Amino acid sequence: MYLIFLKVNILTFEKIIGFGIAGNVAGHLEQAGEAADFINVETVDEAQPKALFPFYVPGAINSFLSVYPFSNDRIKTPNNADNLQIEAEVVLLCDISYSDNKVVKLTPTHFSAFNDCSIRKANVKKISEKKNWGMESKGISTTLLAIDNLEPGSLLDDFRIASFHKRNGKLSRYGEDCPVLDYNYFHSNLLEWIKNQMNHQQDEGPAENIAELLFIADYPQQALISIGATCYTPFGEKNYLQAGDTSIVVVYNGKIYSQHDILTMADSEQFAAEHLSHVIQQVY
């Protein structure tokens, strides 16, 4: 049923541009202390995401965004920052189709568990400044699950997102265990919104000109797009990552596994081989 890639080479995504979405889960920006950053961002409705942001731009010159950030087993703590949080998400691997240097279609081909790990720091101009602080600042699973579409009733609708934190052997839920259907924008309206932002989003406030970044990256044929972080548990909202901790993000089929099943797997750090994608990272 799935096309599964195991033991993904660390450079698998070297030529693939990376984006995230701010404000696609109700309540997350408020928990992260970032809602005020978007107070002047206009949206067509309350549910619409706030911005598409870059976290990796291959080919960028003299930019931190050119640093390859992906790891499947480690997170490096940034210098002079002690407020690092897990952001548990689904990431879509999408093919990009262009016409006259405009994005005309996004085709999701695979999805995976993703840790859009973020620094909580004030007084930064752009979202991306909190997202890529060097190598091993993002987490992606070695297991990518194939999808043939993102329409209602498709495979991904059955999946849930969970995340955990382990310190000194004690496991805690970090993000709320929630269905992917909790995303504000999903299915075709999500893809249409992303396409529109790629073509029209401007360098304003915390947002960046995405069309310019696609040009800089020489119009890449694929993108990794993390589609929004879950809300935190009370523990996750108040506890930051430290060296020696373990971060765990799981995207799993909720019709096959229960929340307790996933909790048990996370505690042992031994996950089933089918119907889920996970990434376990040691913080250093």
C-alpha positions as CSV (number, residue, x, y, z in Angstrom):
1,M,0.0,0.0,0.0
2,Y,2.9,2.4,0.7
3,L,6.1,3.2,-1.2
4,I,8.5,3.3,1.7
5,F,12.1,4.6,1.7
6,L,14.1,3.4,4.6
7,K,17.4,4.8,5.8
8,V,17.1,7.9,3.7
9,N,20.6,9.3,2.9
10,I,21.3,12.4,4.8
11,L,21.7,14.3,1.5
12,T,18.6,13.0,-0.1
13,F,16.9,16.5,0.1
14,E,20.0,18.5,-0.8
15,K,18.4,20.1,-3.9
16,I,14.9,20.3,-2.5
17,I,13.7,23.7,-1.2
18,G,12.1,23.7,2.3
19,F,9.1,25.7,3.5
20,G,6.9,25.8,6.5
21,I,3.5,27.3,7.3
22,A,2.8,29.7,10.1
23,G,-0.7,29.7,11.6
24,N,-2.3,26.5,10.2
25,V,-3.4,25.1,13.6
26,A,-5.7,27.1,15.9
27,G,-3.9,28.2,19.1
28,H,-0.3,27.3,18.2
29,L,0.9,30.8,17.5
30,E,-0.5,32.0,20.8
31,Q,1.2,29.2,22.7
32,A,4.5,30.0,20.9
33,G,4.3,33.7,21.7
34,E,4.2,34.6,18.0
35,A,0.6,35.8,17.4
36,A,1.7,39.4,17.8
37,D,4.1,39.0,14.9
38,F,1.2,38.5,12.5
39,I,-1.2,41.1,13.8
40,N,-0.9,43.2,10.6
41,V,-1.1,40.2,8.2
42,E,-4.3,40.3,6.3
43,T,-6.2,37.0,5.7
44,V,-9.4,36.3,3.9
45,D,-10.8,34.4,6.9
46,E,-9.9,33.5,10.4
47,A,-8.7,30.0,9.5
48,Q,-6.3,31.0,6.7
49,P,-2.6,30.5,7.5
50,K,-0.5,33.6,8.1
51,A,2.5,33.0,6.0
52,L,4.7,30.6,4.1
53,F,8.3,30.7,5.4
54,P,11.6,29.2,4.2
55,F,13.9,27.1,6.2
56,Y,16.2,25.8,3.5
57,V,17.0,27.4,0.1
58,P,19.6,25.5,-1.9
59,G,21.8,27.8,-3.8
60,A,21.3,30.9,-1.6
61,I,24.5,32.9,-1.5
62,N,25.8,34.3,1.9
63,S,22.6,33.2,3.6
64,F,22.0,30.9,6.6
65,L,19.2,29.4,4.6
66,S,21.7,27.7,2.3
67,V,22.9,25.5,5.2
68,Y,21.5,22.0,5.0
69,P,19.4,21.6,8.2
70,F,18.0,18.0,8.0
71,S,18.8,15.1,10.3
72,N,17.1,11.9,11.2
73,D,18.7,11.3,14.5
74,R,20.2,14.5,16.1
75,I,19.3,18.1,17.0
76,K,22.1,20.6,17.6
77,T,21.2,23.3,20.2
78,P,21.9,26.8,18.9
79,N,24.5,29.0,20.5
80,N,23.2,31.3,23.2
81,A,19.7,30.0,23.0
82,D,18.0,28.0,25.8
83,N,14.4,28.2,24.5
84,L,14.3,25.5,21.9
85,Q,11.0,23.6,21.2
86,I,9.9,20.6,19.3
87,E,7.3,21.4,16.5
88,A,5.6,18.2,15.5
89,E,4.3,18.3,12.0
90,V,3.4,16.5,8.8
91,V,5.8,17.4,6.0
92,L,4.7,16.9,2.3
93,L,7.2,16.1,-0.4
94,C,5.7,17.9,-3.5
95,D,6.5,18.0,-7.2
96,I,6.4,21.6,-8.5
97,S,5.2,22.5,-12.0
98,Y,6.0,25.9,-13.5
99,S,4.9,28.0,-16.4
100,D,6.7,31.2,-17.2
101,N,8.5,31.0,-13.8
102,K,5.2,30.8,-12.0
103,V,4.0,27.9,-9.9
104,V,1.0,26.3,-11.6
105,K,0.7,23.1,-9.7
106,L,1.8,21.3,-6.6
107,T,1.6,17.5,-6.5
108,P,2.1,15.8,-3.2
109,T,3.9,12.5,-3.6
110,H,4.9,11.5,-0.1
111,F,4.5,12.6,3.5
112,S,6.6,12.1,6.7
113,A,7.0,12.9,10.3
114,F,8.8,16.2,10.7
115,N,10.3,18.2,13.6
116,D,10.2,21.9,12.6
117,C,12.3,22.6,15.7
118,S,12.2,26.3,16.6
119,I,14.0,28.9,18.7
120,R,11.7,31.1,20.7
121,K,13.3,34.5,20.5
122,A,12.0,38.0,20.4
123,N,12.9,40.9,18.1
124,V,13.6,38.9,15.0
125,K,12.4,40.3,11.7
126,K,11.6,37.1,9.8
127,I,10.2,33.7,10.8
128,S,13.1,32.0,9.1
129,E,15.5,33.4,11.6
130,K,14.0,31.1,14.2
131,K,14.1,28.0,12.0
132,N,17.6,27.3,10.6
133,W,20.5,27.9,12.9
134,G,22.8,25.4,11.1
135,M,23.2,21.7,10.4
136,E,21.0,19.3,12.3
137,S,18.4,21.9,13.2
138,K,15.4,20.1,11.5
139,G,14.2,16.5,12.0
140,I,12.8,14.3,9.2
141,S,12.0,10.6,9.3
142,T,13.8,8.0,7.3
143,T,10.3,6.7,6.3
144,L,8.4,8.6,3.7
145,L,4.9,7.2,2.9
146,A,3.5,7.5,-0.6
147,I,0.2,9.3,-1.4
148,D,-1.5,9.7,-4.8
149,N,-3.6,12.7,-3.9
150,L,-4.6,15.1,-1.1
151,E,-8.4,15.0,-1.7
152,P,-10.9,14.4,1.1
153,G,-11.0,10.7,1.9
154,S,-7.4,10.2,0.9
155,L,-4.9,8.1,2.8
156,L,-3.5,11.0,4.9
157,D,-7.0,11.7,6.4
158,D,-6.6,8.7,8.7
159,F,-3.3,9.9,10.2
160,R,-2.6,11.6,13.5
161,I,0.4,13.5,14.9
162,A,2.0,12.9,18.2
163,S,5.2,14.1,19.9
164,F,7.2,13.2,23.0
165,H,10.1,14.4,25.1
166,K,12.3,12.2,27.1
167,R,14.8,13.4,29.8
168,N,16.6,11.1,32.2
169,G,14.4,8.2,31.1
170,K,11.1,10.0,31.8
171,L,8.8,10.2,28.8
172,S,6.3,13.1,28.5
173,R,3.8,14.1,25.8
174,Y,5.1,17.3,24.2
175,G,2.4,18.1,21.7
176,E,-1.3,17.3,21.7
177,D,-2.0,14.0,19.9
178,C,-4.3,15.2,17.1
179,P,-5.7,14.2,13.7
180,V,-4.2,15.8,10.6
181,L,-7.8,16.9,9.8
182,D,-7.4,19.5,12.6
183,Y,-5.3,21.6,10.2
184,N,-7.1,24.8,9.3
185,Y,-6.3,24.5,5.7
186,F,-6.0,21.0,4.2
187,H,-6.7,19.2,1.0
188,S,-7.0,21.3,-2.2
189,N,-7.5,24.6,-0.4
190,L,-4.1,24.1,1.3
191,L,-2.3,23.4,-2.0
192,E,-4.0,26.3,-3.6
193,W,-3.0,28.6,-0.8
194,I,0.6,27.4,-0.9
195,K,0.7,28.0,-4.7
196,N,-0.6,31.5,-4.3
197,Q,1.9,32.3,-1.6
198,M,4.7,31.0,-3.8
199,N,3.7,33.3,-6.6
200,H,2.5,36.4,-4.7
201,Q,3.7,36.5,-1.1
202,Q,5.8,39.7,-0.5
203,D,8.7,40.6,1.7
204,E,6.5,42.2,4.4
205,G,6.7,42.0,8.2
206,P,7.7,38.4,9.2
207,A,7.1,37.1,5.7
208,E,9.5,36.8,2.7
209,N,9.2,37.0,-1.0
210,I,8.8,33.3,-1.9
211,A,9.0,33.8,-5.7
212,E,12.4,35.4,-5.3
213,L,13.6,32.4,-3.2
214,L,12.4,30.0,-5.9
215,F,14.4,32.0,-8.5
216,I,17.5,31.9,-6.2
217,A,17.1,28.1,-5.9
218,D,16.9,27.8,-9.7
219,Y,13.3,26.8,-9.7
220,P,13.6,23.5,-7.9
221,Q,11.4,20.6,-9.1
222,Q,10.5,19.5,-5.6
223,A,9.7,21.1,-2.2
224,L,9.4,19.8,1.4
225,I,6.5,21.7,2.9
226,S,5.8,21.3,6.6
227,I,2.1,22.1,7.0
228,G,1.8,23.3,10.6
229,A,2.7,22.5,14.2
230,T,0.3,20.9,16.7
231,C,-0.6,22.7,19.9
232,Y,1.5,21.9,22.9
233,T,0.5,20.1,26.0
234,P,1.0,22.1,29.3
235,F,4.3,20.3,29.6
236,G,5.5,21.1,26.1
237,E,4.5,24.7,26.4
238,K,6.7,25.2,29.5
239,N,9.6,22.9,28.9
240,Y,12.5,23.6,26.4
241,L,14.9,21.1,25.0
242,Q,18.3,20.6,26.6
243,A,21.4,18.7,25.6
244,G,20.9,15.1,26.6
245,D,17.1,15.1,25.8
246,T,15.4,12.9,23.3
247,S,12.8,14.4,20.8
248,I,10.2,12.1,19.2
249,V,7.7,13.0,16.5
250,V,5.3,10.4,15.1
251,V,2.7,10.5,12.3
252,Y,0.6,7.4,12.4
253,N,-2.6,5.8,11.1
254,G,-5.2,6.3,13.8
255,K,-7.4,3.6,12.4
256,I,-4.6,1.0,13.0
257,Y,-2.8,2.3,16.2
258,S,-4.3,3.8,19.4
259,Q,-2.7,6.7,21.2
260,H,-1.7,4.2,23.9
261,D,0.0,2.0,21.3
262,I,2.1,5.0,20.1
263,L,2.9,6.0,23.7
264,T,4.2,2.5,24.4
265,M,6.4,2.6,21.2
266,A,7.7,6.0,22.1
267,D,8.7,4.9,25.6
268,S,10.7,2.0,24.2
269,E,11.9,4.0,21.2
270,Q,10.9,1.0,19.1
271,F,8.3,1.7,16.4
272,A,6.3,-0.6,14.1
273,A,7.6,-0.7,10.5
274,E,4.2,0.0,8.8
275,H,1.5,2.6,8.8
276,L,3.5,5.2,10.5
277,S,6.5,7.6,10.1
278,H,8.7,8.6,13.0
279,V,11.8,10.6,13.8
280,I,13.8,10.2,17.1
281,Q,16.5,12.8,17.7
282,Q,19.1,13.1,20.4
283,V,19.7,16.7,21.5
284,Y,23.3,17.8,21.9
